């Protein structure tokens, strides 16, 4: 596989733009737990089109999420990660193989609306000392697996699930990253069998992945100095913005 051919017709300035967005998105993702999959398509789609974006982000996410786990390892909740993965992996395979059902305008509006509503509902549930149990987390993960299998930027769904399950602050970031590594491997395996892992996909994924590696450790410096309630507020804003973007995208 000739990786240099993957950058054919791409200028040095355009590659620098991709690298800059990758580093910024990595820091944002390390603080908010979400953002890389939503930000990278903004620079990738105009350059190479939409088709290779999902496999590119799936591969590059192995780098960003591995560095995030290394930075936040002691905060990870591996028990809840196992619950999510047990439910999400089978449906992720289906989603990666043929994401069709939830790509319509109506589905985007429903998902976006539920994400926005999840913030006040989660705050109300916390006030009433109610959280999503293991069964609710597993049920929500079934739907998350379908969506994450064939889209980029759907990490906000996992973020809201983990917060509803009672995780806060750095625990959300670490557990999200641990789950995302396994999900990424599943997606890449399916994409590889389907023959969509081209030289262009690998070249851009490696560029994004290596540039983004320091981002998690920069983000850790912010997170560890940030009060939990402030970090939770940041995550809530991210969830709401993710929902708004989904709804806005449905009307494009």
GUPA-741695 format. One record per residue (C-alpha): residue number from 0; residue in one letter; x, y, z. Coordinates in steps of 0.25 Angstrom, whole numbers, plus 5000, padded with zeros to 4 digits. Layout:
GUPA-741695
SITE   nr  rest    px    py    pz
SITE  NUM     a     X     Y     Z
...
//
This chain:
GUPA-741695
SITE   nr  rest    px    py    pz
SITE    0     x  5000  5000  5000
SITE    1     x  5006  5013  4995
SITE    2     x  5003  5023  5006
SITE    3     x  5009  5035  4999
SITE    4     x  4998  5033  4988
SITE    5     x  4988  5035  4999
SITE    6     x  4992  5050  4999
SITE    7     x  4991  5051  4984
SITE    8     x  4985  5065  4979
SITE    9     x  4986  5070  4994
SITE   10     x  4995  5082  4996
SITE   11     x  5004  5084  5008
SITE   12     x  4996  5096  5013
SITE   13     x  4983  5087  5013
SITE   14     x  4991  5076  5021
SITE   15     x  4995  5086  5031
SITE   16     x  4981  5090  5032
SITE   17     x  4977  5076  5035
SITE   18     x  4988  5074  5045
SITE   19     x  4984  5087  5052
SITE   20     x  4969  5083  5053
SITE   21     x  4973  5069  5058
SITE   22     x  4981  5075  5070
SITE   23     x  4970  5085  5073
SITE   24     x  4960  5074  5073
SITE   25     x  4968  5065  5081
SITE   26     x  4969  5075  5092
SITE   27     x  4954  5078  5091
SITE   28     x  4951  5063  5092
SITE   29     x  4960  5061  5104
SITE   30     x  4953  5072  5112
SITE   31     x  4939  5069  5107
SITE   32     x  4940  5054  5104
SITE   33     x  4934  5057  5090
SITE   34     x  4938  5066  5078
SITE   35     x  4948  5059  5069
SITE   36     x  4938  5052  5061
SITE   37     x  4929  5064  5059
SITE   38     x  4941  5074  5056
SITE   39     x  4949  5066  5047
SITE   40     x  4939  5064  5036
SITE   41     x  4938  5079  5035
SITE   42     x  4952  5079  5029
SITE   43     x  4952  5066  5022
SITE   44     x  4940  5066  5014
SITE   45     x  4943  5078  5006
SITE   46     x  4957  5071  5003
SITE   47     x  4954  5057  5000
SITE   48     x  4939  5056  5000
SITE   49     x  4929  5049  5010
SITE   50     x  4931  5034  5007
SITE   51     x  4945  5032  5014
SITE   52     x  4943  5040  5026
SITE   53     x  4936  5030  5035
SITE   54     x  4948  5019  5033
SITE   55     x  4958  5030  5034
SITE   56     x  4953  5035  5048
SITE   57     x  4951  5021  5052
SITE   58     x  4966  5018  5050
SITE   59     x  4971  5031  5055
SITE   60     x  4962  5030  5068
SITE   61     x  4970  5018  5072
SITE   62     x  4982  5027  5074
SITE   63     x  4974  5038  5081
SITE   64     x  4966  5029  5090
SITE   65     x  4979  5021  5094
SITE   66     x  4986  5034  5098
SITE   67     x  4973  5038  5106
SITE   68     x  4973  5025  5113
SITE   69     x  4987  5026  5117
SITE   70     x  4985  5040  5122
SITE   71     x  4972  5037  5130
SITE   72     x  4974  5022  5133
SITE   73     x  4972  5023  5148
SITE   74     x  4958  5029  5146
SITE   75     x  4953  5018  5136
SITE   76     x  4940  5010  5140
SITE   77     x  4943  4997  5134
SITE   78     x  4931  4990  5139
SITE   79     x  4922  5000  5132
SITE   80     x  4930  5000  5120
SITE   81     x  4928  4985  5119
SITE   82     x  4913  4987  5120
SITE   83     x  4913  4996  5109
SITE   84     x  4922  4988  5100
SITE   85     x  4914  4975  5102
SITE   86     x  4902  4982  5097
SITE   87     x  4908  4991  5087
SITE   88     x  4918  4982  5079
SITE   89     x  4908  4974  5072
SITE   90     x  4899  4985  5068
SITE   91     x  4912  4993  5064
SITE   92     x  4915  4982  5054
SITE   93     x  4901  4984  5048
SITE   94     x  4903  4999  5047
SITE   95     x  4917  4998  5041
SITE   96     x  4912  4989  5030
SITE   97     x  4900  4996  5026
SITE   98     x  4896  5009  5033
SITE   99     x  4882  5012  5027
SITE  100     x  4871  5013  5037
SITE  101     x  4876  5024  5045
SITE  102     x  4881  5033  5034
SITE  103     x  4868  5040  5031
SITE  104     x  4864  5054  5035
SITE  105     x  4853  5049  5045
SITE  106     x  4864  5040  5052
SITE  107     x  4874  5051  5053
SITE  108     x  4863  5060  5059
SITE  109     x  4859  5050  5069
SITE  110     x  4873  5047  5073
SITE  111     x  4877  5061  5074
SITE  112     x  4864  5065  5082
SITE  113     x  4867  5053  5092
SITE  114     x  4881  5058  5094
SITE  115     x  4877  5072  5097
SITE  116     x  4866  5067  5107
SITE  117     x  4876  5057  5113
SITE  118     x  4883  5069  5120
SITE  119     x  4871  5075  5128
SITE  120     x  4866  5060  5130
SITE  121     x  4879  5056  5136
SITE  122     x  4880  5068  5145
SITE  123     x  4866  5066  5150
SITE  124     x  4869  5051  5152
SITE  125     x  4881  5054  5160
SITE  126     x  4873  5064  5168
SITE  127     x  4864  5053  5171
SITE  128     x  4875  5043  5173
SITE  129     x  4871  5035  5161
SITE  130     x  4881  5030  5151
SITE  131     x  4881  5020  5140
SITE  132     x  4884  5006  5145
SITE  133     x  4892  4995  5138
SITE  134     x  4880  4990  5130
SITE  135     x  4877  5004  5125
SITE  136     x  4891  5006  5121
SITE  137     x  4891  4993  5113
SITE  138     x  4878  4997  5106
SITE  139     x  4883  5010  5102
SITE  140     x  4896  5004  5097
SITE  141     x  4889  4995  5088
SITE  142     x  4884  5008  5080
SITE  143     x  4898  5015  5082
SITE  144     x  4904  5003  5075
SITE  145     x  4896  5004  5063
SITE  146     x  4898  5019  5061
SITE  147     x  4913  5019  5064
SITE  148     x  4915  5007  5054
SITE  149     x  4913  5016  5042
SITE  150     x  4915  5030  5046
SITE  151     x  4925  5040  5051
SITE  152     x  4922  5049  5062
SITE  153     x  4912  5041  5070
SITE  154     x  4921  5040  5082
SITE  155     x  4912  5050  5089
SITE  156     x  4902  5039  5090
SITE  157     x  4912  5030  5099
SITE  158     x  4915  5043  5106
SITE  159     x  4901  5045  5111
SITE  160     x  4899  5030  5114
SITE  161     x  4911  5030  5123
SITE  162     x  4907  5043  5130
SITE  163     x  4892  5038  5132
SITE  164     x  4899  5025  5138
SITE  165     x  4905  5034  5149
SITE  166     x  4919  5036  5144
SITE  167     x  4925  5050  5145
SITE  168     x  4937  5058  5141
SITE  169     x  4950  5050  5137
SITE  170     x  4942  5037  5139
SITE  171     x  4934  5040  5127
SITE  172     x  4946  5044  5118
SITE  173     x  4954  5031  5122
SITE  174     x  4942  5021  5121
SITE  175     x  4938  5027  5108
SITE  176     x  4952  5025  5102
SITE  177     x  4953  5011  5107
SITE  178     x  4940  5007  5100
SITE  179     x  4943  5015  5088
SITE  180     x  4956  5007  5086
SITE  181     x  4948  4994  5085
SITE  182     x  4937  5000  5076
SITE  183     x  4948  5006  5067
SITE  184     x  4954  4992  5065
SITE  185     x  4941  4986  5062
SITE  186     x  4938  4997  5052
SITE  187     x  4952  4996  5045
SITE  188     x  4950  4981  5044
SITE  189     x  4937  4982  5037
SITE  190     x  4942  4993  5028
SITE  191     x  4954  4985  5024
SITE  192     x  4945  4973  5021
SITE  193     x  4937  4982  5012
SITE  194     x  4949  4987  5005
SITE  195     x  4948  5002  5008
SITE  196     x  4962  5003  5015
SITE  197     x  4969  5010  5004
SITE  198     x  4983  5017  5004
SITE  199     x  4976  5030  5005
SITE  200     x  4969  5025  5017
SITE  201     x  4981  5020  5024
SITE  202     x  4990  5032  5021
SITE  203     x  4980  5042  5026
SITE  204     x  4977  5034  5038
SITE  205     x  4992  5033  5042
SITE  206     x  4994  5047  5040
SITE  207     x  4982  5051  5049
SITE  208     x  4985  5040  5059
SITE  209     x  5000  5044  5061
SITE  210     x  4997  5059  5062
SITE  211     x  4986  5057  5072
SITE  212     x  4994  5048  5082
SITE  213     x  4999  5060  5091
SITE  214     x  4985  5066  5091
SITE  215     x  4980  5056  5102
SITE  216     x  4991  5060  5112
SITE  217     x  4989  5075  5109
SITE  218     x  4974  5073  5112
SITE  219     x  4978  5065  5125
SITE  220     x  4985  5078  5130
SITE  221     x  4972  5085  5128
SITE  222     x  4962  5075  5134
SITE  223     x  4970  5072  5147
SITE  224     x  4970  5087  5150
SITE  225     x  4955  5088  5147
SITE  226     x  4945  5086  5158
SITE  227     x  4935  5074  5155
SITE  228     x  4923  5083  5155
SITE  229     x  4930  5092  5144
SITE  230     x  4934  5080  5136
SITE  231     x  4920  5074  5137
SITE  232     x  4915  5087  5132
SITE  233     x  4924  5087  5120
SITE  234     x  4920  5073  5117
SITE  235     x  4905  5077  5117
SITE  236     x  4908  5088  5108
SITE  237     x  4915  5079  5098
SITE  238     x  4903  5069  5099
SITE  239     x  4893  5080  5096
SITE  240     x  4902  5086  5084
SITE  241     x  4903  5072  5079
SITE  242     x  4888  5070  5079
SITE  243     x  4886  5084  5072
SITE  244     x  4896  5080  5061
SITE  245     x  4889  5067  5058
SITE  246     x  4876  5075  5057
SITE  247     x  4882  5085  5048
SITE  248     x  4888  5075  5039
SITE  249     x  4875  5068  5037
SITE  250     x  4870  5081  5030
SITE  251     x  4882  5083  5021
//
